[in-house]
Amino acid sequence: MTPRVVVLAAPSGGGKTTIARELLRRRPGVFGYSVSATTRRPRAGERDGEAYHFLTRDEFARRVAAGEFLEWAEYAGESYGTLRSEVERVLASGRHVVLDIEVKGARQVRAAYPRPTSVSIFIIPPSPDVLLERLRLRRTESGRELQERLAIAVREVEAAAEDVKHAIVFDHIVVNDMLDAAVKRVIEIVDEPEAVQHRASDTWGLLADFARNLEQHAQQLGQPARGST
């Protein structure tokens, strides 16, 4: 097996972290997880070094300046990034390294690890209603923060649709309706990325429709979907 960088990207609430955890649980000898770094505060039950490396803003900035990040981005007022050392650690063990990151980060990773050394998968829930419900069930965001995350999600899905149209970063789209089926689909893609194909015209239309419907939800919550974040 040739170890690959497996990128799982999705709007917040898309389920990328849940799928990543399932990959590790089902195939611990095949998949390893790259623990991301962030400046946001830990949520209930999150431990430093497991869910994230929780860094101060000064420490995060120092590591950016030192070139320690493979990718990083600002998201909803906080910084998130993938440490090069985490990726190298997992690859050196002979396992695929799983990254659950945002769209901007996926582009940076693809630049560093072009095909076939990486495979990039964009994950969406079955509908904007499901995405909104997942975010509400977290009970970790205020009403304004929820609106901001929806605004960001619209732009991310639009960016993914345009990306798929031109085959730039994302190799595959997975609809995370039933978790078991989504996890099996991801495993199938990673096992044989060239054998599993998707029709760009179909997936582009799916993402474009999703973005339009999600934008309507964001507007109904009282903030234009293209507002600043």
Secondary structure, DSSP 4 states (H G I P E B T S, - for coil): ----EEEEE-STTSSHHHHHHHHHHH-TTTEEE---EESSPPPTT--BTTTBEE--HHHHHHHHHTT-EEEEEEETTEEEEEEHHHHHHHHHTTSEEEEEE-HHHHHHHHHHS-TTSEEEEEEE-SSHHHHHHHHHHH--S-HHHHHHHHHHHHHHHHHHHHHHHHTSS--EEEE-SSHHHHHHHHHHHHH-TTT----HHHHHHHHHHHHHHHHHHHHHTTS-TT---
